[in-house]
């Protein structure tokens, strides 16, 4: 297991709390901490919201 960089961990925690898919981050600051390690290790795919032209197919 790699040691965690607290700066990266805090940045990820902030992003996850901003995302807040279940609407509890205002009450529970560590709700998404279980996602810190997978996100920082690269094992969770991250989308930029952009799609390549080839992903649209043809009509």
N, CA, C and O atoms as a GROMACS GRO file, in nm:
protein
  236
    1UNK      N    1   0.084  -0.118   0.000
    1UNK     CA    2   0.000   0.000   0.000
    1UNK      C    3   0.089   0.125   0.000
    1UNK      O    4   0.185   0.133   0.076
    2UNK      N    5   0.057   0.220  -0.085
    2UNK     CA    6   0.134   0.342  -0.095
    2UNK      C    7   0.090   0.442   0.011
    2UNK      O    8  -0.028   0.448   0.045
    3UNK      N    9   0.185   0.521   0.063
    3UNK     CA   10   0.143   0.625   0.157
    3UNK      C   11   0.062   0.731   0.083
    3UNK      O   12   0.089   0.761  -0.033
    4UNK      N   13  -0.036   0.784   0.150
    4UNK     CA   14  -0.122   0.884   0.086
    4UNK      C   15  -0.063   1.023   0.100
    4UNK      O   16  -0.009   1.059   0.205
    5UNK      N   17  -0.074   1.100  -0.004
    5UNK     CA   18  -0.035   1.240  -0.002
    5UNK      C   19  -0.156   1.318   0.047
    5UNK      O   20  -0.261   1.318  -0.017
    6UNK      N   21  -0.142   1.386   0.162
    6UNK     CA   22  -0.258   1.452   0.221
    6UNK      C   23  -0.314   1.562   0.131
    6UNK      O   24  -0.434   1.589   0.134
    7UNK      N   25  -0.229   1.626   0.052
    7UNK     CA   26  -0.277   1.730  -0.040
    7UNK      C   27  -0.366   1.670  -0.147
    7UNK      O   28  -0.472   1.724  -0.178
    8UNK      N   29  -0.323   1.558  -0.204
    8UNK     CA   30  -0.404   1.489  -0.306
    8UNK      C   31  -0.532   1.436  -0.242
    8UNK      O   32  -0.640   1.448  -0.300
    9UNK      N   33  -0.518   1.377  -0.125
    9UNK     CA   34  -0.635   1.324  -0.054
    9UNK      C   35  -0.737   1.434  -0.025
    9UNK      O   36  -0.857   1.414  -0.046
   10UNK      N   37  -0.691   1.547   0.021
   10UNK     CA   38  -0.782   1.659   0.051
   10UNK      C   39  -0.848   1.713  -0.076
   10UNK      O   40  -0.966   1.749  -0.074
   11UNK      N   41  -0.772   1.719  -0.185
   11UNK     CA   42  -0.829   1.765  -0.313
   11UNK      C   43  -0.936   1.669  -0.364
   11UNK      O   44  -1.042   1.711  -0.409
   12UNK      N   45  -0.907   1.538  -0.355
   12UNK     CA   46  -1.005   1.439  -0.397
   12UNK      C   47  -1.129   1.443  -0.309
   12UNK      O   48  -1.242   1.434  -0.358
   13UNK      N   49  -1.109   1.457  -0.179
   13UNK     CA   50  -1.222   1.465  -0.086
   13UNK      C   51  -1.310   1.586  -0.121
   13UNK      O   52  -1.433   1.576  -0.120
   14UNK      N   53  -1.247   1.698  -0.152
   14UNK     CA   54  -1.322   1.818  -0.190
   14UNK      C   55  -1.404   1.792  -0.316
   14UNK      O   56  -1.522   1.825  -0.322
   15UNK      N   57  -1.340   1.733  -0.418
   15UNK     CA   58  -1.412   1.703  -0.543
   15UNK      C   59  -1.528   1.607  -0.522
   15UNK      O   60  -1.637   1.628  -0.575
   16UNK      N   61  -1.504   1.504  -0.444
   16UNK     CA   62  -1.610   1.405  -0.418
   16UNK      C   63  -1.725   1.469  -0.340
   16UNK      O   64  -1.842   1.439  -0.366
   17UNK      N   65  -1.693   1.555  -0.245
   17UNK     CA   66  -1.798   1.622  -0.168
   17UNK      C   67  -1.874   1.723  -0.253
   17UNK      O   68  -1.993   1.745  -0.231
   18UNK      N   69  -1.807   1.785  -0.350
   18UNK     CA   70  -1.875   1.875  -0.442
   18UNK      C   71  -1.970   1.796  -0.533
   18UNK      O   72  -2.081   1.840  -0.562
   19UNK      N   73  -1.924   1.679  -0.576
   19UNK     CA   74  -2.006   1.591  -0.662
   19UNK      C   75  -2.128   1.544  -0.583
   19UNK      O   76  -2.240   1.556  -0.632
   20UNK      N   77  -2.108   1.492  -0.464
   20UNK     CA   78  -2.210   1.453  -0.367
   20UNK      C   79  -2.336   1.389  -0.428
   20UNK      O   80  -2.444   1.446  -0.421
   21UNK      N   81  -2.322   1.271  -0.489
   21UNK     CA   82  -2.435   1.210  -0.559
   21UNK      C   83  -2.554   1.173  -0.471
   21UNK      O   84  -2.665   1.160  -0.521
   22UNK      N   85  -2.532   1.155  -0.341
   22UNK     CA   86  -2.645   1.118  -0.256
   22UNK      C   87  -2.687   1.232  -0.162
   22UNK      O   88  -2.774   1.213  -0.078
   23UNK      N   89  -2.625   1.349  -0.178
   23UNK     CA   90  -2.670   1.469  -0.107
   23UNK      C   91  -2.645   1.473   0.043
   23UNK      O   92  -2.728   1.527   0.117
   24UNK      N   93  -2.533   1.416   0.090
   24UNK     CA   94  -2.508   1.415   0.234
   24UNK      C   95  -2.379   1.486   0.275
   24UNK      O   96  -2.348   1.493   0.394
   25UNK      N   97  -2.304   1.539   0.181
   25UNK     CA   98  -2.172   1.594   0.211
   25UNK      C   99  -2.177   1.712   0.308
   25UNK      O  100  -2.080   1.736   0.380
   26UNK      N  101  -2.287   1.785   0.312
   26UNK     CA  102  -2.298   1.894   0.408
   26UNK      C  103  -2.303   1.844   0.551
   26UNK      O  104  -2.261   1.914   0.644
   27UNK      N  105  -2.355   1.723   0.570
   27UNK     CA  106  -2.369   1.667   0.705
   27UNK      C  107  -2.258   1.569   0.742
   27UNK      O  108  -2.220   1.560   0.858
   28UNK      N  109  -2.205   1.496   0.644
   28UNK     CA  110  -2.105   1.392   0.669
   28UNK      C  111  -1.986   1.415   0.576
   28UNK      O  112  -1.991   1.379   0.458
   29UNK      N  113  -1.880   1.476   0.628
   29UNK     CA  114  -1.765   1.514   0.545
   29UNK      C  115  -1.683   1.396   0.494
   29UNK      O  116  -1.612   1.410   0.394
   30UNK      N  117  -1.691   1.280   0.559
   30UNK     CA  118  -1.610   1.166   0.516
   30UNK      C  119  -1.691   1.058   0.445
   30UNK      O  120  -1.644   0.944   0.432
   31UNK      N  121  -1.809   1.091   0.398
   31UNK     CA  122  -1.897   0.992   0.334
   31UNK      C  123  -1.831   0.922   0.216
   31UNK      O  124  -1.852   0.803   0.196
   32UNK      N  125  -1.751   0.992   0.139
   32UNK     CA  126  -1.693   0.935   0.017
   32UNK      C  127  -1.546   0.898   0.034
   32UNK      O  128  -1.478   0.873  -0.066
   33UNK      N  129  -1.496   0.892   0.156
   33UNK     CA  130  -1.356   0.857   0.178
   33UNK      C  131  -1.322   0.716   0.127
   33UNK      O  132  -1.206   0.688   0.096
   34UNK      N  133  -1.420   0.630   0.117
   34UNK     CA  134  -1.395   0.495   0.064
   34UNK      C  135  -1.355   0.501  -0.084
   34UNK      O  136  -1.304   0.403  -0.139
   35UNK      N  137  -1.378   0.615  -0.147
   35UNK     CA  138  -1.344   0.630  -0.288
   35UNK      C  139  -1.208   0.697  -0.309
   35UNK      O  140  -1.161   0.707  -0.423
   36UNK      N  141  -1.144   0.743  -0.202
   36UNK     CA  142  -1.016   0.813  -0.215
   36UNK      C  143  -0.906   0.724  -0.272
   36UNK      O  144  -0.838   0.763  -0.367
   37UNK      N  145  -0.889   0.605  -0.217
   37UNK     CA  146  -0.782   0.516  -0.264
   37UNK      C  147  -0.803   0.472  -0.408
   37UNK      O  148  -0.709   0.481  -0.488
   38UNK      N  149  -0.922   0.425  -0.446
   38UNK     CA  150  -0.941   0.386  -0.587
   38UNK      C  151  -0.921   0.503  -0.684
   38UNK      O  152  -0.866   0.485  -0.792
   39UNK      N  153  -0.965   0.621  -0.647
   39UNK     CA  154  -0.950   0.738  -0.735
   39UNK      C  155  -0.804   0.780  -0.748
   39UNK      O  156  -0.759   0.815  -0.857
   40UNK      N  157  -0.731   0.776  -0.638
   40UNK     CA  158  -0.591   0.820  -0.643
   40UNK      C  159  -0.499   0.715  -0.703
   40UNK      O  160  -0.390   0.748  -0.748
   41UNK      N  161  -0.541   0.590  -0.704
   41UNK     CA  162  -0.456   0.484  -0.761
   41UNK      C  163  -0.476   0.469  -0.911
   41UNK      O  164  -0.398   0.400  -0.977
   42UNK      N  165  -0.579   0.531  -0.964
   42UNK     CA  166  -0.604   0.521  -1.107
   42UNK      C  167  -0.691   0.402  -1.144
   42UNK      O  168  -0.710   0.374  -1.262
   43UNK      N  169  -0.744   0.330  -1.045
   43UNK     CA  170  -0.825   0.213  -1.076
   43UNK      C  171  -0.970   0.249  -1.110
   43UNK      O  172  -1.047   0.163  -1.151
   44UNK      N  173  -1.006   0.377  -1.093
   44UNK     CA  174  -1.140   0.423  -1.129
   44UNK      C  175  -1.126   0.509  -1.254
   44UNK      O  176  -1.055   0.609  -1.253
   45UNK      N  177  -1.195   0.471  -1.362
   45UNK     CA  178  -1.185   0.553  -1.483
   45UNK      C  179  -1.249   0.690  -1.461
   45UNK      O  180  -1.354   0.702  -1.398
   46UNK      N  181  -1.184   0.792  -1.512
   46UNK     CA  182  -1.234   0.928  -1.496
   46UNK      C  183  -1.268   0.983  -1.633
   46UNK      O  184  -1.186   0.978  -1.725
   47UNK      N  185  -1.387   1.034  -1.647
   47UNK     CA  186  -1.430   1.092  -1.773
   47UNK      C  187  -1.411   1.242  -1.772
   47UNK      O  188  -1.438   1.308  -1.671
   48UNK      N  189  -1.364   1.295  -1.883
   48UNK     CA  190  -1.349   1.440  -1.894
   48UNK      C  191  -1.476   1.504  -1.946
   48UNK      O  192  -1.486   1.626  -1.954
   49UNK      N  193  -1.574   1.420  -1.981
   49UNK     CA  194  -1.698   1.472  -2.036
   49UNK      C  195  -1.689   1.490  -2.188
   49UNK      O  196  -1.787   1.529  -2.252
   50UNK      N  197  -1.573   1.462  -2.244
   50UNK     CA  198  -1.555   1.475  -2.388
   50UNK      C  199  -1.562   1.338  -2.452
   50UNK      O  200  -1.519   1.238  -2.394
   51UNK      N  201  -1.616   1.334  -2.570
   51UNK     CA  202  -1.623   1.208  -2.645
   51UNK      C  203  -1.551   1.226  -2.777
   51UNK      O  204  -1.556   1.333  -2.838
   52UNK      N  205  -1.484   1.122  -2.820
   52UNK     CA  206  -1.417   1.131  -2.950
   52UNK      C  207  -1.523   1.116  -3.059
   52UNK      O  208  -1.631   1.061  -3.037
   53UNK      N  209  -1.489   1.166  -3.175
   53UNK     CA  210  -1.583   1.160  -3.287
   53UNK      C  211  -1.619   1.015  -3.319
   53UNK      O  212  -1.732   0.988  -3.359
   54UNK      N  213  -1.526   0.922  -3.303
   54UNK     CA  214  -1.554   0.782  -3.336
   54UNK      C  215  -1.653   0.717  -3.239
   54UNK      O  216  -1.711   0.614  -3.272
   55UNK      N  217  -1.672   0.776  -3.120
   55UNK     CA  218  -1.764   0.716  -3.024
   55UNK      C  219  -1.910   0.747  -3.057
   55UNK      O  220  -2.000   0.689  -2.996
   56UNK      N  221  -1.935   0.837  -3.151
   56UNK     CA  222  -2.072   0.872  -3.186
   56UNK      C  223  -2.134   0.781  -3.290
   56UNK      O  224  -2.256   0.775  -3.304
   57UNK      N  225  -2.051   0.709  -3.364
   57UNK     CA  226  -2.105   0.622  -3.469
   57UNK      C  227  -2.147   0.703  -3.590
   57UNK      O  228  -2.125   0.824  -3.596
   58UNK      N  229  -2.207   0.636  -3.684
   58UNK     CA  230  -2.252   0.705  -3.806
   58UNK      C  231  -2.401   0.681  -3.824
   58UNK      O  232  -2.457   0.583  -3.775
   59UNK      N  233  -2.465   0.773  -3.896
   59UNK     CA  234  -2.608   0.756  -3.920
   59UNK      C  235  -2.635   0.730  -4.066
   59UNK      O  236  -2.750   0.713  -4.105
   0.00000   0.00000   0.00000
